[in-house]
């Protein structure tokens, strides 16, 4: 991801948007929660939404940016199993939905790299 002074705020905006979506339309996220996780999927949906909102706030603030961006990179790695679950569950859906689910898998890599690049910029970029 190219380094830009706006890059941290764009990443924060992405995380905030997705975090809000977890609360606004939770059903679509519930479907991606791996069945192996204990408890109801909705709890995981709300929990991950709250984490995304907290990460967004941390990345938006220059003082906490580096730590929050490192945590975001770890978070993107951690939610990868949900994307795999979605791809498996949607294998019999219509081709456009199946393609969307499969496309999410490699997209985690640039998200992790983007968060790491923001972390390296740390407080120097505001």
VOGUKOL-130027 format. One record per atom (N, C-alpha, C, O): residue in three letters; atom name; x, y, z; residue number from 1. Coordinates in nm, 2 decimals, decimal comma. Example, Ala and Ser with C-alpha at 12.3 -4.5 7.8 and 13.67 -1.06 7.14 Angstrom:
residues 2
(pt Ala N (1,32 -0,57 0,78) 1)
(pt Ala CA (1,23 -0,45 0,78) 1)
(pt Ala C (1,32 -0,33 0,78) 1)
(pt Ala O (1,42 -0,33 0,85) 1)
(pt Ser N (1,28 -0,22 0,71) 2)
(pt Ser CA (1,37 -0,11 0,71) 2)
(pt Ser C (1,29 0,00 0,79) 2)
(pt Ser O (1,34 0,11 0,80) 2)
END
This chain:
residues 126
(pt Unk N (0,08 -0,12 0,00) 1)
(pt Unk CA (0,00 0,00 0,00) 1)
(pt Unk C (0,09 0,12 0,00) 1)
(pt Unk O (0,18 0,13 0,08) 1)
(pt Unk N (0,06 0,22 -0,09) 2)
(pt Unk CA (0,15 0,34 -0,09) 2)
(pt Unk C (0,13 0,42 0,04) 2)
(pt Unk O (0,02 0,43 0,09) 2)
(pt Unk N (0,24 0,48 0,08) 3)
(pt Unk CA (0,24 0,56 0,20) 3)
(pt Unk C (0,18 0,70 0,16) 3)
(pt Unk O (0,23 0,76 0,07) 3)
(pt Unk N (0,08 0,74 0,23) 4)
(pt Unk CA (0,02 0,87 0,21) 4)
(pt Unk C (-0,02 0,92 0,34) 4)
(pt Unk O (-0,06 0,84 0,43) 4)
(pt Unk N (-0,02 1,05 0,36) 5)
(pt Unk CA (-0,07 1,10 0,49) 5)
(pt Unk C (-0,21 1,07 0,52) 5)
(pt Unk O (-0,25 1,06 0,63) 5)
(pt Unk N (-0,29 1,04 0,41) 6)
(pt Unk CA (-0,43 1,00 0,43) 6)
(pt Unk C (-0,45 0,85 0,46) 6)
(pt Unk O (-0,56 0,81 0,50) 6)
(pt Unk N (-0,35 0,77 0,43) 7)
(pt Unk CA (-0,36 0,63 0,45) 7)
(pt Unk C (-0,41 0,58 0,58) 7)
(pt Unk O (-0,50 0,50 0,59) 7)
(pt Unk N (-0,36 0,64 0,70) 8)
(pt Unk CA (-0,42 0,60 0,82) 8)
(pt Unk C (-0,57 0,63 0,84) 8)
(pt Unk O (-0,64 0,55 0,89) 8)
(pt Unk N (-0,60 0,75 0,79) 9)
(pt Unk CA (-0,75 0,78 0,80) 9)
(pt Unk C (-0,84 0,70 0,71) 9)
(pt Unk O (-0,95 0,68 0,75) 9)
(pt Unk N (-0,78 0,66 0,60) 10)
(pt Unk CA (-0,86 0,58 0,51) 10)
(pt Unk C (-0,88 0,44 0,57) 10)
(pt Unk O (-0,99 0,38 0,57) 10)
(pt Unk N (-0,77 0,39 0,63) 11)
(pt Unk CA (-0,78 0,26 0,70) 11)
(pt Unk C (-0,88 0,27 0,82) 11)
(pt Unk O (-0,96 0,18 0,84) 11)
(pt Unk N (-0,87 0,38 0,89) 12)
(pt Unk CA (-0,96 0,40 1,01) 12)
(pt Unk C (-1,11 0,41 0,96) 12)
(pt Unk O (-1,20 0,35 1,02) 12)
(pt Unk N (-1,13 0,48 0,85) 13)
(pt Unk CA (-1,26 0,49 0,79) 13)
(pt Unk C (-1,32 0,35 0,74) 13)
(pt Unk O (-1,44 0,33 0,76) 13)
(pt Unk N (-1,23 0,27 0,68) 14)
(pt Unk CA (-1,28 0,14 0,64) 14)
(pt Unk C (-1,32 0,06 0,76) 14)
(pt Unk O (-1,43 0,00 0,76) 14)
(pt Unk N (-1,23 0,06 0,86) 15)
(pt Unk CA (-1,27 -0,02 0,98) 15)
(pt Unk C (-1,39 0,03 1,05) 15)
(pt Unk O (-1,48 -0,05 1,10) 15)
(pt Unk N (-1,41 0,16 1,06) 16)
(pt Unk CA (-1,53 0,22 1,12) 16)
(pt Unk C (-1,65 0,18 1,04) 16)
(pt Unk O (-1,76 0,15 1,10) 16)
(pt Unk N (-1,65 0,19 0,91) 17)
(pt Unk CA (-1,76 0,16 0,82) 17)
(pt Unk C (-1,80 0,01 0,84) 17)
(pt Unk O (-1,92 -0,02 0,86) 17)
(pt Unk N (-1,71 -0,08 0,84) 18)
(pt Unk CA (-1,74 -0,22 0,86) 18)
(pt Unk C (-1,79 -0,25 1,00) 18)
(pt Unk O (-1,87 -0,33 1,03) 18)
(pt Unk N (-1,72 -0,18 1,10) 19)
(pt Unk CA (-1,77 -0,19 1,24) 19)
(pt Unk C (-1,91 -0,15 1,26) 19)
(pt Unk O (-1,99 -0,22 1,32) 19)
(pt Unk N (-1,95 -0,04 1,20) 20)
(pt Unk CA (-2,09 0,00 1,21) 20)
(pt Unk C (-2,18 -0,10 1,14) 20)
(pt Unk O (-2,29 -0,12 1,19) 20)
(pt Unk N (-2,14 -0,15 1,03) 21)
(pt Unk CA (-2,22 -0,24 0,95) 21)
(pt Unk C (-2,25 -0,37 1,03) 21)
(pt Unk O (-2,36 -0,43 1,02) 21)
(pt Unk N (-2,16 -0,41 1,12) 22)
(pt Unk CA (-2,18 -0,52 1,21) 22)
(pt Unk C (-2,30 -0,50 1,30) 22)
(pt Unk O (-2,37 -0,60 1,33) 22)
(pt Unk N (-2,33 -0,38 1,33) 23)
(pt Unk CA (-2,44 -0,35 1,42) 23)
(pt Unk C (-2,57 -0,32 1,34) 23)
(pt Unk O (-2,68 -0,35 1,38) 23)
(pt Unk N (-2,55 -0,26 1,22) 24)
(pt Unk CA (-2,66 -0,22 1,14) 24)
(pt Unk C (-2,73 -0,33 1,07) 24)
(pt Unk O (-2,85 -0,34 1,06) 24)
(pt Unk N (-2,64 -0,42 1,02) 25)
(pt Unk CA (-2,69 -0,54 0,94) 25)
(pt Unk C (-2,62 -0,67 0,99) 25)
(pt Unk O (-2,54 -0,72 0,91) 25)
(pt Unk N (-2,64 -0,71 1,11) 26)
(pt Unk CA (-2,56 -0,82 1,17) 26)
(pt Unk C (-2,59 -0,95 1,11) 26)
(pt Unk O (-2,50 -1,04 1,11) 26)
(pt Unk N (-2,70 -0,98 1,05) 27)
(pt Unk CA (-2,73 -1,11 1,00) 27)
(pt Unk C (-2,63 -1,16 0,90) 27)
(pt Unk O (-2,59 -1,27 0,90) 27)
(pt Unk N (-2,59 -1,07 0,81) 28)
(pt Unk CA (-2,49 -1,11 0,71) 28)
(pt Unk C (-2,35 -1,15 0,77) 28)
(pt Unk O (-2,28 -1,24 0,72) 28)
(pt Unk N (-2,32 -1,09 0,88) 29)
(pt Unk CA (-2,19 -1,12 0,95) 29)
(pt Unk C (-2,21 -1,25 1,03) 29)
(pt Unk O (-2,12 -1,33 1,04) 29)
(pt Unk N (-2,33 -1,27 1,09) 30)
(pt Unk CA (-2,36 -1,39 1,17) 30)
(pt Unk C (-2,33 -1,51 1,08) 30)
(pt Unk O (-2,27 -1,61 1,13) 30)
(pt Unk N (-2,36 -1,51 0,95) 31)
(pt Unk CA (-2,34 -1,62 0,86) 31)
(pt Unk C (-2,20 -1,66 0,84) 31)
(pt Unk O (-2,17 -1,77 0,80) 31)
(pt Unk N (-2,11 -1,56 0,87) 32)
(pt Unk CA (-1,96 -1,59 0,84) 32)
(pt Unk C (-1,89 -1,64 0,97) 32)
(pt Unk O (-1,77 -1,68 0,96) 32)
(pt Unk N (-1,96 -1,64 1,08) 33)
(pt Unk CA (-1,89 -1,68 1,21) 33)
(pt Unk C (-1,87 -1,84 1,20) 33)
(pt Unk O (-1,96 -1,91 1,18) 33)
(pt Unk N (-1,74 -1,88 1,21) 34)
(pt Unk CA (-1,71 -2,02 1,21) 34)
(pt Unk C (-1,79 -2,10 1,32) 34)
(pt Unk O (-1,80 -2,05 1,43) 34)
(pt Unk N (-1,85 -2,21 1,28) 35)
(pt Unk CA (-1,94 -2,29 1,37) 35)
(pt Unk C (-1,86 -2,34 1,49) 35)
(pt Unk O (-1,91 -2,37 1,59) 35)
(pt Unk N (-1,73 -2,35 1,48) 36)
(pt Unk CA (-1,64 -2,41 1,58) 36)
(pt Unk C (-1,63 -2,31 1,70) 36)
(pt Unk O (-1,59 -2,35 1,81) 36)
(pt Unk N (-1,66 -2,18 1,68) 37)
(pt Unk CA (-1,65 -2,09 1,79) 37)
(pt Unk C (-1,77 -2,11 1,89) 37)
(pt Unk O (-1,88 -2,13 1,85) 37)
(pt Unk N (-1,74 -2,10 2,02) 38)
(pt Unk CA (-1,85 -2,12 2,12) 38)
(pt Unk C (-1,94 -2,00 2,12) 38)
(pt Unk O (-1,90 -1,88 2,09) 38)
(pt Unk N (-2,06 -2,02 2,17) 39)
(pt Unk CA (-2,16 -1,91 2,18) 39)
(pt Unk C (-2,23 -1,88 2,06) 39)
(pt Unk O (-2,21 -1,93 1,95) 39)
(pt Unk N (-2,33 -1,78 2,07) 40)
(pt Unk CA (-2,41 -1,75 1,95) 40)
(pt Unk C (-2,33 -1,66 1,85) 40)
(pt Unk O (-2,25 -1,58 1,89) 40)
(pt Unk N (-2,35 -1,68 1,72) 41)
(pt Unk CA (-2,28 -1,60 1,62) 41)
(pt Unk C (-2,30 -1,45 1,64) 41)
(pt Unk O (-2,21 -1,37 1,62) 41)
(pt Unk N (-2,42 -1,41 1,69) 42)
(pt Unk CA (-2,45 -1,27 1,70) 42)
(pt Unk C (-2,35 -1,20 1,80) 42)
(pt Unk O (-2,31 -1,09 1,78) 42)
(pt Unk N (-2,31 -1,28 1,91) 43)
(pt Unk CA (-2,22 -1,22 2,00) 43)
(pt Unk C (-2,08 -1,20 1,94) 43)
(pt Unk O (-2,02 -1,10 1,96) 43)
(pt Unk N (-2,04 -1,29 1,85) 44)
(pt Unk CA (-1,92 -1,27 1,78) 44)
(pt Unk C (-1,93 -1,16 1,68) 44)
(pt Unk O (-1,83 -1,08 1,66) 44)
(pt Unk N (-2,04 -1,14 1,62) 45)
(pt Unk CA (-2,07 -1,03 1,52) 45)
(pt Unk C (-2,05 -0,90 1,59) 45)
(pt Unk O (-1,98 -0,81 1,55) 45)
(pt Unk N (-2,12 -0,88 1,70) 46)
(pt Unk CA (-2,12 -0,76 1,78) 46)
(pt Unk C (-1,98 -0,74 1,84) 46)
(pt Unk O (-1,93 -0,62 1,84) 46)
(pt Unk N (-1,91 -0,84 1,88) 47)
(pt Unk CA (-1,78 -0,83 1,94) 47)
(pt Unk C (-1,68 -0,78 1,84) 47)
(pt Unk O (-1,60 -0,69 1,86) 47)
(pt Unk N (-1,69 -0,84 1,72) 48)
(pt Unk CA (-1,59 -0,80 1,61) 48)
(pt Unk C (-1,62 -0,66 1,56) 48)
(pt Unk O (-1,53 -0,59 1,53) 48)
(pt Unk N (-1,75 -0,62 1,56) 49)
(pt Unk CA (-1,78 -0,49 1,52) 49)
(pt Unk C (-1,73 -0,39 1,62) 49)
(pt Unk O (-1,67 -0,28 1,58) 49)
(pt Unk N (-1,74 -0,42 1,75) 50)
(pt Unk CA (-1,68 -0,33 1,85) 50)
(pt Unk C (-1,53 -0,32 1,84) 50)
(pt Unk O (-1,47 -0,21 1,86) 50)
(pt Unk N (-1,47 -0,43 1,81) 51)
(pt Unk CA (-1,32 -0,43 1,80) 51)
(pt Unk C (-1,28 -0,34 1,68) 51)
(pt Unk O (-1,19 -0,26 1,68) 51)
(pt Unk N (-1,36 -0,36 1,57) 52)
(pt Unk CA (-1,33 -0,27 1,45) 52)
(pt Unk C (-1,34 -0,13 1,48) 52)
(pt Unk O (-1,26 -0,04 1,43) 52)
(pt Unk N (-1,45 -0,09 1,55) 53)
(pt Unk CA (-1,47 0,05 1,59) 53)
(pt Unk C (-1,35 0,10 1,68) 53)
(pt Unk O (-1,31 0,21 1,67) 53)
(pt Unk N (-1,31 0,02 1,77) 54)
(pt Unk CA (-1,20 0,06 1,86) 54)
(pt Unk C (-1,07 0,07 1,78) 54)
(pt Unk O (-0,99 0,16 1,81) 54)
(pt Unk N (-1,05 -0,02 1,69) 55)
(pt Unk CA (-0,93 -0,01 1,61) 55)
(pt Unk C (-0,93 0,12 1,52) 55)
(pt Unk O (-0,83 0,18 1,51) 55)
(pt Unk N (-1,05 0,15 1,47) 56)
(pt Unk CA (-1,06 0,27 1,39) 56)
(pt Unk C (-1,03 0,39 1,47) 56)
(pt Unk O (-0,95 0,48 1,42) 56)
(pt Unk N (-1,08 0,40 1,59) 57)
(pt Unk CA (-1,05 0,51 1,68) 57)
(pt Unk C (-0,90 0,52 1,71) 57)
(pt Unk O (-0,84 0,63 1,71) 57)
(pt Unk N (-0,84 0,40 1,74) 58)
(pt Unk CA (-0,70 0,40 1,77) 58)
(pt Unk C (-0,61 0,44 1,65) 58)
(pt Unk O (-0,51 0,51 1,67) 58)
(pt Unk N (-0,65 0,40 1,53) 59)
(pt Unk CA (-0,57 0,44 1,42) 59)
(pt Unk C (-0,59 0,59 1,38) 59)
(pt Unk O (-0,50 0,65 1,33) 59)
(pt Unk N (-0,71 0,64 1,41) 60)
(pt Unk CA (-0,73 0,78 1,38) 60)
(pt Unk C (-0,65 0,87 1,47) 60)
(pt Unk O (-0,62 0,99 1,43) 60)
(pt Unk N (-0,62 0,83 1,59) 61)
(pt Unk CA (-0,55 0,91 1,68) 61)
(pt Unk C (-0,40 0,89 1,66) 61)
(pt Unk O (-0,35 0,78 1,68) 61)
(pt Unk N (-0,32 1,00 1,63) 62)
(pt Unk CA (-0,18 0,98 1,61) 62)
(pt Unk C (-0,10 0,91 1,73) 62)
(pt Unk O (-0,01 0,84 1,70) 62)
(pt Unk N (-0,14 0,94 1,85) 63)
(pt Unk CA (-0,07 0,89 1,96) 63)
(pt Unk C (-0,08 0,74 1,98) 63)
(pt Unk O (0,01 0,67 2,02) 63)
(pt Unk N (-0,19 0,68 1,93) 64)
(pt Unk CA (-0,22 0,53 1,94) 64)
(pt Unk C (-0,21 0,46 1,81) 64)
(pt Unk O (-0,24 0,34 1,80) 64)
(pt Unk N (-0,18 0,54 1,70) 65)
(pt Unk CA (-0,19 0,48 1,57) 65)
(pt Unk C (-0,10 0,36 1,55) 65)
(pt Unk O (-0,15 0,26 1,50) 65)
(pt Unk N (0,02 0,36 1,59) 66)
(pt Unk CA (0,11 0,25 1,56) 66)
(pt Unk C (0,06 0,12 1,63) 66)
(pt Unk O (0,06 0,02 1,57) 66)
(pt Unk N (0,03 0,13 1,76) 67)
(pt Unk CA (-0,02 0,01 1,83) 67)
(pt Unk C (-0,15 -0,04 1,77) 67)
(pt Unk O (-0,17 -0,16 1,75) 67)
(pt Unk N (-0,24 0,05 1,74) 68)
(pt Unk CA (-0,37 0,01 1,69) 68)
(pt Unk C (-0,36 -0,05 1,55) 68)
(pt Unk O (-0,43 -0,14 1,52) 68)
(pt Unk N (-0,27 0,00 1,47) 69)
(pt Unk CA (-0,25 -0,05 1,34) 69)
(pt Unk C (-0,19 -0,19 1,34) 69)
(pt Unk O (-0,22 -0,28 1,26) 69)
(pt Unk N (-0,10 -0,21 1,44) 70)
(pt Unk CA (-0,04 -0,35 1,46) 70)
(pt Unk C (-0,16 -0,44 1,50) 70)
(pt Unk O (-0,16 -0,56 1,46) 70)
(pt Unk N (-0,24 -0,39 1,59) 71)
(pt Unk CA (-0,35 -0,48 1,64) 71)
(pt Unk C (-0,45 -0,50 1,52) 71)
(pt Unk O (-0,51 -0,61 1,51) 71)
(pt Unk N (-0,47 -0,41 1,43) 72)
(pt Unk CA (-0,55 -0,42 1,31) 72)
(pt Unk C (-0,50 -0,53 1,22) 72)
(pt Unk O (-0,57 -0,62 1,17) 72)
(pt Unk N (-0,37 -0,53 1,20) 73)
(pt Unk CA (-0,30 -0,64 1,12) 73)
(pt Unk C (-0,33 -0,77 1,18) 73)
(pt Unk O (-0,37 -0,87 1,11) 73)
(pt Unk N (-0,32 -0,79 1,31) 74)
(pt Unk CA (-0,34 -0,91 1,38) 74)
(pt Unk C (-0,49 -0,95 1,37) 74)
(pt Unk O (-0,53 -1,06 1,35) 74)
(pt Unk N (-0,58 -0,85 1,38) 75)
(pt Unk CA (-0,72 -0,87 1,36) 75)
(pt Unk C (-0,76 -0,92 1,23) 75)
(pt Unk O (-0,83 -1,02 1,21) 75)
(pt Unk N (-0,70 -0,86 1,12) 76)
(pt Unk CA (-0,72 -0,91 0,99) 76)
(pt Unk C (-0,68 -1,05 0,97) 76)
(pt Unk O (-0,75 -1,13 0,89) 76)
(pt Unk N (-0,57 -1,09 1,03) 77)
(pt Unk CA (-0,53 -1,23 1,02) 77)
(pt Unk C (-0,63 -1,32 1,10) 77)
(pt Unk O (-0,67 -1,43 1,05) 77)
(pt Unk N (-0,68 -1,27 1,21) 78)
(pt Unk CA (-0,77 -1,35 1,30) 78)
(pt Unk C (-0,90 -1,37 1,24) 78)
(pt Unk O (-0,97 -1,47 1,27) 78)
(pt Unk N (-0,95 -1,28 1,15) 79)
(pt Unk CA (-1,09 -1,30 1,10) 79)
(pt Unk C (-1,08 -1,38 0,97) 79)
(pt Unk O (-1,18 -1,40 0,91) 79)
(pt Unk N (-0,96 -1,41 0,92) 80)
(pt Unk CA (-0,95 -1,49 0,80) 80)
(pt Unk C (-1,03 -1,62 0,80) 80)
(pt Unk O (-1,09 -1,66 0,70) 80)
(pt Unk N (-1,04 -1,69 0,92) 81)
(pt Unk CA (-1,12 -1,81 0,92) 81)
(pt Unk C (-1,27 -1,79 0,89) 81)
(pt Unk O (-1,34 -1,87 0,83) 81)
(pt Unk N (-1,32 -1,67 0,93) 82)
(pt Unk CA (-1,46 -1,63 0,89) 82)
(pt Unk C (-1,47 -1,62 0,74) 82)
(pt Unk O (-1,58 -1,66 0,69) 82)
(pt Unk N (-1,37 -1,57 0,67) 83)
(pt Unk CA (-1,38 -1,56 0,53) 83)
(pt Unk C (-1,37 -1,70 0,46) 83)
(pt Unk O (-1,44 -1,72 0,36) 83)
(pt Unk N (-1,29 -1,78 0,52) 84)
(pt Unk CA (-1,29 -1,92 0,47) 84)
(pt Unk C (-1,42 -1,99 0,49) 84)
(pt Unk O (-1,47 -2,06 0,40) 84)
(pt Unk N (-1,48 -1,97 0,61) 85)
(pt Unk CA (-1,61 -2,03 0,64) 85)
(pt Unk C (-1,71 -1,98 0,54) 85)
(pt Unk O (-1,80 -2,06 0,49) 85)
(pt Unk N (-1,71 -1,85 0,51) 86)
(pt Unk CA (-1,81 -1,80 0,41) 86)
(pt Unk C (-1,79 -1,86 0,27) 86)
(pt Unk O (-1,88 -1,90 0,21) 86)
(pt Unk N (-1,66 -1,88 0,23) 87)
(pt Unk CA (-1,64 -1,94 0,10) 87)
(pt Unk C (-1,69 -2,08 0,10) 87)
(pt Unk O (-1,74 -2,12 0,00) 87)
(pt Unk N (-1,67 -2,16 0,20) 88)
(pt Unk CA (-1,72 -2,29 0,21) 88)
(pt Unk C (-1,87 -2,30 0,21) 88)
(pt Unk O (-1,93 -2,37 0,13) 88)
(pt Unk N (-1,93 -2,22 0,29) 89)
(pt Unk CA (-2,08 -2,21 0,30) 89)
(pt Unk C (-2,14 -2,17 0,18) 89)
(pt Unk O (-2,26 -2,21 0,15) 89)
(pt Unk N (-2,08 -2,08 0,10) 90)
(pt Unk CA (-2,14 -2,02 -0,02) 90)
(pt Unk C (-2,10 -2,10 -0,15) 90)
(pt Unk O (-2,12 -2,04 -0,25) 90)
(pt Unk N (-2,04 -2,21 -0,13) 91)
(pt Unk CA (-2,00 -2,28 -0,25) 91)
(pt Unk C (-2,11 -2,33 -0,35) 91)
(pt Unk O (-2,09 -2,35 -0,46) 91)
(pt Unk N (-2,23 -2,34 -0,29) 92)
(pt Unk CA (-2,35 -2,38 -0,37) 92)
(pt Unk C (-2,44 -2,26 -0,41) 92)
(pt Unk O (-2,55 -2,28 -0,47) 92)
(pt Unk N (-2,40 -2,14 -0,38) 93)
(pt Unk CA (-2,48 -2,02 -0,41) 93)
(pt Unk C (-2,45 -1,98 -0,55) 93)
(pt Unk O (-2,36 -2,03 -0,62) 93)
(pt Unk N (-2,53 -1,89 -0,60) 94)
(pt Unk CA (-2,51 -1,84 -0,74) 94)
(pt Unk C (-2,37 -1,79 -0,76) 94)
(pt Unk O (-2,31 -1,74 -0,67) 94)
(pt Unk N (-2,33 -1,80 -0,89) 95)
(pt Unk CA (-2,19 -1,77 -0,92) 95)
(pt Unk C (-2,14 -1,63 -0,87) 95)
(pt Unk O (-2,03 -1,62 -0,82) 95)
(pt Unk N (-2,22 -1,52 -0,88) 96)
(pt Unk CA (-2,17 -1,39 -0,83) 96)
(pt Unk C (-2,14 -1,39 -0,68) 96)
(pt Unk O (-2,05 -1,33 -0,63) 96)
(pt Unk N (-2,23 -1,46 -0,60) 97)
(pt Unk CA (-2,21 -1,46 -0,46) 97)
(pt Unk C (-2,09 -1,55 -0,42) 97)
(pt Unk O (-2,01 -1,52 -0,34) 97)
(pt Unk N (-2,08 -1,66 -0,50) 98)
(pt Unk CA (-1,96 -1,75 -0,47) 98)
(pt Unk C (-1,83 -1,68 -0,51) 98)
(pt Unk O (-1,74 -1,69 -0,43) 98)
(pt Unk N (-1,83 -1,60 -0,62) 99)
(pt Unk CA (-1,71 -1,53 -0,65) 99)
(pt Unk C (-1,68 -1,42 -0,55) 99)
(pt Unk O (-1,56 -1,40 -0,52) 99)
(pt Unk N (-1,78 -1,35 -0,50) 100)
(pt Unk CA (-1,76 -1,25 -0,39) 100)
(pt Unk C (-1,70 -1,32 -0,27) 100)
(pt Unk O (-1,60 -1,26 -0,21) 100)
(pt Unk N (-1,75 -1,43 -0,23) 101)
(pt Unk CA (-1,69 -1,50 -0,11) 101)
(pt Unk C (-1,55 -1,54 -0,14) 101)
(pt Unk O (-1,46 -1,53 -0,05) 101)
(pt Unk N (-1,52 -1,59 -0,25) 102)
(pt Unk CA (-1,38 -1,64 -0,28) 102)
(pt Unk C (-1,28 -1,52 -0,30) 102)
(pt Unk O (-1,17 -1,53 -0,26) 102)
(pt Unk N (-1,33 -1,40 -0,35) 103)
(pt Unk CA (-1,25 -1,29 -0,37) 103)
(pt Unk C (-1,21 -1,23 -0,23) 103)
(pt Unk O (-1,10 -1,17 -0,22) 103)
(pt Unk N (-1,29 -1,25 -0,13) 104)
(pt Unk CA (-1,25 -1,20 0,00) 104)
(pt Unk C (-1,12 -1,26 0,06) 104)
(pt Unk O (-1,05 -1,20 0,13) 104)
(pt Unk N (-1,10 -1,39 0,02) 105)
(pt Unk CA (-0,98 -1,46 0,08) 105)
(pt Unk C (-0,85 -1,39 0,05) 105)
(pt Unk O (-0,78 -1,36 0,14) 105)
(pt Unk N (-0,81 -1,36 -0,08) 106)
(pt Unk CA (-0,69 -1,30 -0,10) 106)
(pt Unk C (-0,68 -1,15 -0,06) 106)
(pt Unk O (-0,58 -1,09 -0,05) 106)
(pt Unk N (-0,80 -1,09 -0,04) 107)
(pt Unk CA (-0,80 -0,95 0,00) 107)
(pt Unk C (-0,75 -0,92 0,14) 107)
(pt Unk O (-0,71 -0,81 0,18) 107)
(pt Unk N (-0,75 -1,03 0,22) 108)
(pt Unk CA (-0,69 -1,01 0,36) 108)
(pt Unk C (-0,54 -0,98 0,35) 108)
(pt Unk O (-0,50 -0,90 0,44) 108)
(pt Unk N (-0,47 -1,02 0,25) 109)
(pt Unk CA (-0,33 -1,00 0,24) 109)
(pt Unk C (-0,30 -0,85 0,23) 109)
(pt Unk O (-0,22 -0,79 0,31) 109)
(pt Unk N (-0,36 -0,77 0,14) 110)
(pt Unk CA (-0,34 -0,63 0,13) 110)
(pt Unk C (-0,38 -0,56 0,25) 110)
(pt Unk O (-0,33 -0,45 0,29) 110)
(pt Unk N (-0,49 -0,60 0,32) 111)
(pt Unk CA (-0,53 -0,54 0,44) 111)
(pt Unk C (-0,43 -0,55 0,55) 111)
(pt Unk O (-0,40 -0,45 0,62) 111)
(pt Unk N (-0,37 -0,67 0,56) 112)
(pt Unk CA (-0,27 -0,69 0,66) 112)
(pt Unk C (-0,15 -0,60 0,63) 112)
(pt Unk O (-0,09 -0,54 0,72) 112)
(pt Unk N (-0,11 -0,60 0,50) 113)
(pt Unk CA (0,01 -0,52 0,46) 113)
(pt Unk C (-0,02 -0,37 0,48) 113)
(pt Unk O (0,07 -0,29 0,52) 113)
(pt Unk N (-0,14 -0,32 0,46) 114)
(pt Unk CA (-0,18 -0,18 0,47) 114)
(pt Unk C (-0,17 -0,15 0,62) 114)
(pt Unk O (-0,11 -0,04 0,65) 114)
(pt Unk N (-0,22 -0,23 0,71) 115)
(pt Unk CA (-0,22 -0,20 0,85) 115)
(pt Unk C (-0,07 -0,20 0,90) 115)
(pt Unk O (-0,03 -0,11 0,98) 115)
(pt Unk N (0,01 -0,29 0,85) 116)
(pt Unk CA (0,15 -0,29 0,89) 116)
(pt Unk C (0,22 -0,16 0,84) 116)
(pt Unk O (0,31 -0,11 0,91) 116)
(pt Unk N (0,19 -0,11 0,72) 117)
(pt Unk CA (0,25 0,01 0,67) 117)
(pt Unk C (0,21 0,13 0,75) 117)
(pt Unk O (0,29 0,22 0,78) 117)
(pt Unk N (0,08 0,13 0,79) 118)
(pt Unk CA (0,04 0,24 0,88) 118)
(pt Unk C (0,11 0,23 1,01) 118)
(pt Unk O (0,15 0,34 1,07) 118)
(pt Unk N (0,13 0,11 1,07) 119)
(pt Unk CA (0,20 0,10 1,20) 119)
(pt Unk C (0,34 0,15 1,18) 119)
(pt Unk O (0,39 0,21 1,28) 119)
(pt Unk N (0,41 0,12 1,07) 120)
(pt Unk CA (0,54 0,17 1,05) 120)
(pt Unk C (0,55 0,32 1,05) 120)
(pt Unk O (0,65 0,38 1,09) 120)
(pt Unk N (0,44 0,38 1,00) 121)
(pt Unk CA (0,44 0,53 0,99) 121)
(pt Unk C (0,42 0,59 1,13) 121)
(pt Unk O (0,46 0,70 1,16) 121)
(pt Unk N (0,35 0,51 1,22) 122)
(pt Unk CA (0,32 0,55 1,36) 122)
(pt Unk C (0,28 0,69 1,38) 122)
(pt Unk O (0,19 0,74 1,31) 122)
(pt Unk N (0,34 0,76 1,47) 123)
(pt Unk CA (0,31 0,90 1,51) 123)
(pt Unk C (0,36 1,00 1,41) 123)
(pt Unk O (0,31 1,11 1,40) 123)
(pt Unk N (0,45 0,95 1,33) 124)
(pt Unk CA (0,51 1,05 1,23) 124)
(pt Unk C (0,41 1,10 1,13) 124)
(pt Unk O (0,42 1,20 1,07) 124)
(pt Unk N (0,31 1,01 1,11) 125)
(pt Unk CA (0,21 1,05 1,01) 125)
(pt Unk C (0,08 1,08 1,08) 125)
(pt Unk O (0,03 1,00 1,16) 125)
(pt Unk N (0,03 1,20 1,06) 126)
(pt Unk CA (-0,10 1,24 1,12) 126)
(pt Unk C (-0,19 1,30 1,03) 126)
(pt Unk O (-0,30 1,34 1,06) 126)
END
